[in-house]
């Protein structure tokens, strides 16, 4: 009985890991950066390394600040 429970638990862990991996590989805005790296996956102009427009109140390059 314990072995069966362990096998069932192991299968669910594997399923969750696969689910997490598939979520990380989403690029909803098509800018080439996935959800884990992209600071706004609904705006293709905001991604790591993007040109920063100073003082617009938007962190375009995903560094955590609006470069002013």
Buried (B, 14 or more C-beta within 10 A) or exposed (E): EEEEEEEEEEEEEEEEEEEEEEEEEEBEBEBEBBEEEBBBBEBBEBBBEBEBEEEEEBBBBBEEEBEE
